[in-house]
């Protein structure tokens, strides 16, 4: 009997503008074994999109039924449509031994922690609020009042850091990716993850 470890759910979140998407894309270029968590939505499928690749597409009624049945790790409503993370897809991937990576806003991550506390929660932090402001402003898409609102929200979200297992400072994307890769390796070597499965193998080999 060969030792096979279950996959781990890794949740990356942090303030808007901190660079979650950029870090996640760079990480996936280096670690092809990670599975990106495909979200579910009630918005219509757009040209070129594929079911199960871009999103899982469901009716509003079906989505609300899933909320009621606790079949989503997190969900939110945005511009009249629901978005969420289906529990079944994540659990299936983990059972197959795949690590699942979820990139999400802070409020969604806290929902996931309630519904799936065995996940590993990584907070991506800016080097400073001044640097975060520069990154938001450099987008060129935000008004001054919206920038202020985002910074105020970021301060509140940084205060929620204690709910996470790890904090990675995104001073440089390559540094952040290296630190997240180290976290992934470390979590797979944790005694509590390895011991129970390894003991089963020893018991079978001795019987």
Secondary structure by P-SEA (a helix, b strand, c coil): cbbbbbbbbbbbbbcccccaaaaaaaaaaaccccccbbbbbccccccccccccccccccaaaaaaaaaacccccccccccccccccaaaaaaaaaabbbbbbbbcaaaaaaaaaacccbbbbbbbcccaaaaaaaaaacccccaaaaaaaaaaaaaaaaaccccccccccccaaaaaaaaaaaaaaaaaccccccaaaaaaaaaaac
